[in-house]
Amino acid sequence: MKRLSFLVLAVLVLCVFPFSSPLVGQDSKVLMIVKDAPSQNLALALGSEVAVMQNMLRGAGFQVLIASPSGTPLSAGGITITPDLTLAEVQVADYDGFILPCMAAEEAFLPGLGSMLMEALATGKPVAAQAGSVVTLAKAGILRGRRFAFPEAWVADVPEFGESVHAGEGIVEDGKLITSAISPYAAEALHAEDGTQALTGALIKQLW
């Protein structure tokens, strides 16, 4: 009888908490780092990239906070995001993982970003970046000696990739560093498959 009761309890636990949805602590946080530089299609980036990443991470049980260089709101296509903090205010220890959407934004060196994400990777925290933000990582010196994903047609345009290994146009995981070649903007420009969901899913798997 005791054995039967144990089996019933085990089945109930698996029904409520299946293997595909591990428990995540209420304090588990992911920091999304967005660029506030001019975007070639901000409405597309906010609706098809930022919102998708937020919804997937929240659905997996994570709090999602947003940081940007200035901390000022970004708005387009009826969507507004208001950063919770500036990059200068970020404390790596406060977060379990980091994600950088492409934003179809102009690339620029972001002071402090390199040391921040190097610290995250060195302490075993996953960092995910997509398309334009892979360039941001390269400019910050994070890709040196690492494998990365990026559109084949645009690789030659980024001299900072010189010390890194281009490994395709899908999702590439090099330890805790996860990169995606195709953002919603790149998908439209290159007639390719958007990697937003796959990148976010890969980050969630590493966080679990």
N, C-alpha and C positions, 0 to 999 in steps of 0.2 A: 504493500500500500504506500509506504514511504517512497519507494522507487517510482511508483506511478505519479505521485504528487510532484516529485522532483522533475519528471519529464514534462508534466503539464506546465509547471512554472517556467521551464526552459523554453518551451514553445511560445509561451506568452511573451517572454522577454525578447525573443527573436522577432516576433511580430511587431512589437513596439519599437525595437531598436535593431533593424536589420543590418547585416554586415555592410551593406552599401551606404549606410548613413551613420557612421560612428558618432559617438557623443562628443560634442565640442563645448568646452567651458564657456560660461556666459561672459567671461572677461577676455575671450580670444578675439584679437583685433588684427585686421589687415589694413595697412595704410596704402591708399591710392594716391600716387603722385601725378598731378596733372600740370601741364604746361599752360601758362596764360599768354604765350606768344600768339600772334595772329594765326588763325587757322584757315586752311583752304576750304573747309566745310565743317564748321563747328556744330551745326545742327545734326549732321550725320554722326559726328563723333560723340556727341552727348547722347543721342537717342539709340544708336546702334552699337556703341562701344562702351562708354561709361555706364550707362543704365544697365546694359546686359551684365557687365562685370559686377556691378553692385547687387543686382537681383540674384545672381548665382551665388555669390559669396554669402549674402544674407540668408538665402535659402539653405545654405550649408551650415548655418549657425554662427557665422562670424559677424562681429561688428565691423563696419567699414567706415573709416575716417578718411578725409581728403585733405591733402596738403598741396600747396602751390607756392611758387616763388613770392607772390605778392599777397596771397590770401583774399583777393577780391573775387566777387561772384562772377561766374561765366553764364551767359544766357544766349540761347538761340533755339529757333523752332519750337517755342513754347516750353522749353525745358531750362531750368535754372539750377545750377549747382553752386553751393556756397562752401568754400573750403573751411575746414574746422581749425586749421592752423597754417602757418607759413613753414617753408622748409627750414628756416633758421630755428624754429621752435621744436623740431622733431627730435625725440629721444628714441634711438633704435630699440632700446630695451623694452619700450612700451608696446611693441608690436610683434606678432608672430610671423608675419609675412608682408611682402611689399609687391605692388603691381603698378605698372606704368603703361597706361593706354597711349596709343599713338597720337591721338587728337588731331591728326592731319595738320600739325602745327609746324611753324618754322623751327629749325633746330638751333640751339644755342647752348653754350657751356653754362651749366647751372652750378654756381659756387656751392661747395659743401656736399653736393650729391654723391660724388665719387667716394669720399671717405665714409659717408653714411651707409651706402650700399655695400661697400667693401667690409665694413663692420658687421653688417647683417649677414653676409655670406660667410664671413669668418666664424660667426657664432652659430652657424647652422640654420639660419633663417632663409627661406626661399625668396627669390626675387624673380618676378615675371615681367617681361617687357614686350611690347608689340611694335613692329614696323618702325616708325619714326623714332620711337623711344629706344630701339636697339641702337640707333645712331647716337642717341643721347648717352647710352652706356659706353659706346666706343669713345666718344669725346671725353668722357669722364675717366677713361683708362681701365674700365672694368672688364673689357673683352680681351685684353692681351692674353694670348695663349689659350683662349677658350673657343669652343665651338658655338656657332650662333646661326639663327635663321634670318633670312632677308631675301627680298625679291631678287632673283638672278639678274634681271634687267637693270637694276639700280645699284648693284654692289660696287661697280667700278667708279661710281660717283662719290664714294665715301672713302677718302684716303686713310681715315682713322681705322679702317678694317684691316689694314696691312699686316698687323701682328696677330690677327685672329684667323680662325678657320671657318669659312663659310660652309655650312652643312645642309643646305637645302632651303626649301620654301614652305615647309610645314611647321611643326612644333619641334624644337630642339631642346633637349635637357642636358646640360653639362653640370653635373652635380646639382647644387641648389639653384643654379641659374637656368631659367626657362625663357626661351625666346620664341616669338611667333613672327613670321614674315608678313602675313597678310592682314591688314586692318580693314575696316569697312571702306575707307577711302581707297586703299590699294586694291581692294577687291573690285571696285567699280572701274578704276583706272586700268587694271590689268586683266579684267574679266576672269578673276580667280576666286577661289573659295575663301570667304572671311574666316579668320582663325580665332576670333574673339572667344567663342564658347570653348573651343579646344584648349586655348591658353589658360583660361580661367579654371577649366576642369582639371588641367594638369597641376595648377597651383593648389587647388583644393585637395587633390590626392597627396601632394607633398605635405600639406599642413595636417592632414589626418594621420 
